Amino acid sequence: MRRRGAAPYRGRPGGRRGRRDEMFMIPVNYGRGSDAYWVGELFRVLWRYRAELAPLYWLAGCFIAGAWLHAVHPNWWPVTTLAGIAGIATVAIRPARLVERFPLLARWRVRLWGGGFIGYVSAWLSCAAIYGATAGPMESFALLGAGVFAGPWLWREDRRRLTRVRIVRDKFPDTADAAGLTGAKMVSAIMDRWGWTARIKLRRGQTYTDVVKQLPELESALGARVGGTRAEPVMEDASQFTLRLVETDPHAAPVNWEPRPVSVTGKPHLSITQPVTVGLFEDGTPITVPLLRKHVLIGGATDSGKSGLLNVILGRIAECSDAVMWGIDLKKGMELAPWSSVLLRLATDNDSAERLLKAGVDELEKRAEFLMGRGRREWYPKSDAPALYIIIDEYAELSALGQRYADSIARRGRAVCVNLIIATQRPTQKTMGENSAIRSQMNIRFCLKVNERPDVDLILGAGKLSAGWDTTGFDGAGKFLVSGPGMDTPRRGRAFLITDADVTATARTYARTGSVADTAGAGTSESRSDGRSGGRETTGAPLGVSGPEMALWAALRDAPREGVTLAVLQAATGKGRPWIYRRLKAGQARRHRDQPRLRPVEGHHPPAGSRYVSVRRCPSCARISRAPAR
Ligand SMILES: Nc1ncnc2c1ncn2[C@@H]1O[C@H](COP(=O)(O)OP(=O)(O)OP(=O)(O)O)[C@@H](O)[C@H]1O
């Protein structure tokens, strides 16, 4: 008997009573025979299979647009033609943002298809605007085009995978039943090269723990390989979990290096502000590591793949337009010499390494002063003010003085984007330098195979071994555990294998002006370690201060004792008076404490009508400031 005042139950006719979600359903006639049902069902199918039906939609869209253009705007055909040309040019140029949004555009076949499709549609629409969508052979051309372009569209690889995952989804209720998880449903799925990942909704009362217990049964029911499925809880909903099926083990064979698409100019066009991909996790997901303002430590036994991983990181940084690198390779340049067209400096012995690291310390100090003068706290890398990475292979071989400089960079370099990337076998206190805190400054740490378990804690930090991070059993070079921001669980990864040919190709593609290879006489450590880095330091400006800032710096440096006219500074920088005054004021704020007070310049006679800016060079530090007005 119904309680007094209780709302009447109005579930779906024929539906099961008692389900909580049905208690609140709005009474709608869902009868199978009703028109509304069939119209709704039709739209559902049209939407659900939109990708498969896309060729029909293109065809219909073209006929409608062509008929409309012909009837209303027959002289708009240049618009469709120009739109087509612009579309083809965009696909050919493939701006980085577009490739990020549609990664398939990195493949030439996809670009060929896309360019052809855009060209064909725009040509057809232009003709349809002039002659009509059904005039002469227009219909045949439309059908022919739809047929030609539909083939590759329907047969493309991700579509085939999508079809497979749909089959798995449709069969999932049976699979779940066989695995002892009756009532579980697959609510969404995405696929990648290595398998698929799905969100599973459990029957009421079932939990993630039940899933973990039933995982072997689920593997069997899915026909997966042993150990090929992973389940992870969904924290915000206890009735769901994420199921991942790894169809092909990404670590079974070396993971080949994947260069990122090159821009048409052939210049680096990616940014270090975006995380870089260095390999794949065991489940096939990419390992993306944020390198901006981060120091990196790579540790592992001999032959574990440290230099390989270092090369991968080098390759990734080379692809970025807003980062530059210096290298220290105490294996006499064996590892880093192939990158000499990318490295702005390379040191291959301890003397040159010390000088390079000293230059790194100077650079960070210049940057710090530069920021201070502008009231800023962090360096934002740009192509003309790049982040600087100092790569050090075999850190333990560095002299005590070199390690002291490195320690200084590790402590102070982050904010100003002067960062270290270090590879070493055992980062003990002794090898990293007594009294050195360098290890604790490392934000991202890669631990490759180690021979002794305590080495894990040395590389990754105290307590990691007991928390389940252990790489002693790793087989195969390049496999590692990585810890850092957002990487708090021990997930096994493998670095890309970058071959000598890949290194040569990458270094050639991203060769920098002013690199070691570009510098006259390059090839010996002496020629690379003479205190110059492609001539940038001779100005005294921080590395990467360029454009008008650099021009101002140079004009002030070369100014005669009596000063320079504002017009000269305007001509040198191409900037207006307010900009120059702002920069000069900032320069004055950076003056050394012990710099003598600036005096009016004697015998100074400005030409009539010109405004003079007197500059003065500090005798102790050679820094230049604007002298006070007379
Ligand atoms: N990601 C990888 N996948 C497959 N093989 C790799 C990978 N990285 C390195 N290797 C291979 O492992 C071997 C050792 O690599 P590497 O020289 O990088 O080790 P290492 O730890 O730097 O050794 P050492 O300490 O002796 O310098 C090389 O033959 C290399 O080709």
The ligand as an SDF file (V2000), in Angstrom:
LIG
                    3D

 31 33  0  0  0  0  0  0  0  0999 V2000
   66.5620    3.6390  -23.7250 N   0  0  0  0  0  0  0  0  0  0  0  0
   67.3320    2.6420  -24.1380 C   0  0  0  0  0  0  0  0  0  0  0  0
   66.7760    1.5580  -24.7230 N   0  0  0  0  0  0  0  0  0  0  0  0
   67.5490    0.5550  -25.1490 C   0  0  0  0  0  0  0  0  0  0  0  0
   68.8970    0.5080  -25.0400 N   0  0  0  0  0  0  0  0  0  0  0  0
   69.5100    1.5500  -24.4750 C   0  0  0  0  0  0  0  0  0  0  0  0
   68.7610    2.6680  -23.9870 C   0  0  0  0  0  0  0  0  0  0  0  0
   69.6390    3.5620  -23.4690 N   0  0  0  0  0  0  0  0  0  0  0  0
   70.8700    3.0200  -23.6240 C   0  0  0  0  0  0  0  0  0  0  0  0
   70.7950    1.8240  -24.2250 N   0  0  0  0  0  0  0  0  0  0  0  0
   71.9290    0.9610  -24.5640 C   0  0  0  0  0  0  0  0  0  0  0  0
   72.5750    0.5670  -23.3700 O   0  0  0  0  0  0  0  0  0  0  0  0
   73.9730    0.6450  -23.5010 C   0  0  0  0  0  0  0  0  0  0  0  0
   74.5770    1.4800  -22.3780 C   0  0  0  0  0  0  0  0  0  0  0  0
   74.0360    2.7720  -22.4680 O   0  0  0  0  0  0  0  0  0  0  0  0
   74.7440    4.0640  -21.8500 P   0  0  0  0  0  0  0  0  0  0  0  0
   76.1010    4.2360  -22.4120 O   0  0  0  0  0  0  0  0  0  0  0  0
   73.7800    5.1690  -21.9920 O   0  0  0  0  0  0  0  0  0  0  0  0
   74.8830    3.6170  -20.3430 O   0  0  0  0  0  0  0  0  0  0  0  0
   75.5970    4.4140  -19.1800 P   0  0  0  0  0  0  0  0  0  0  0  0
   74.7870    4.1610  -17.9480 O   0  0  0  0  0  0  0  0  0  0  0  0
   75.8120    5.8300  -19.5450 O   0  0  0  0  0  0  0  0  0  0  0  0
   76.9640    3.6460  -19.0890 O   0  0  0  0  0  0  0  0  0  0  0  0
   78.3330    4.1900  -18.4170 P   0  0  0  0  0  0  0  0  0  0  0  0
   78.0570    4.3970  -16.9690 O   0  0  0  0  0  0  0  0  0  0  0  0
   79.2890    3.1040  -18.6830 O   0  0  0  0  0  0  0  0  0  0  0  0
   78.6500    5.4580  -19.1290 O   0  0  0  0  0  0  0  0  0  0  0  0
   74.2580    1.1960  -24.8790 C   0  0  0  0  0  0  0  0  0  0  0  0
   74.6340    0.1340  -25.7130 O   0  0  0  0  0  0  0  0  0  0  0  0
   72.9470    1.7590  -25.3430 C   0  0  0  0  0  0  0  0  0  0  0  0
   72.7540    1.5640  -26.7270 O   0  0  0  0  0  0  0  0  0  0  0  0
  1  2  1  0
  2  3  1  0
  2  7  2  0
  3  4  2  0
  4  5  1  0
  5  6  2  0
  6  7  1  0
  6 10  1  0
  7  8  1  0
  8  9  2  0
  9 10  1  0
 10 11  1  0
 11 12  1  0
 11 30  1  0
 12 13  1  0
 13 14  1  0
 13 28  1  0
 14 15  1  0
 15 16  1  0
 16 17  2  0
 16 18  1  0
 16 19  1  0
 19 20  1  0
 20 21  2  0
 20 22  1  0
 20 23  1  0
 23 24  1  0
 24 25  2  0
 24 26  1  0
 24 27  1  0
 28 29  1  0
 28 30  1  0
 30 31  1  0
M  END
$$$$
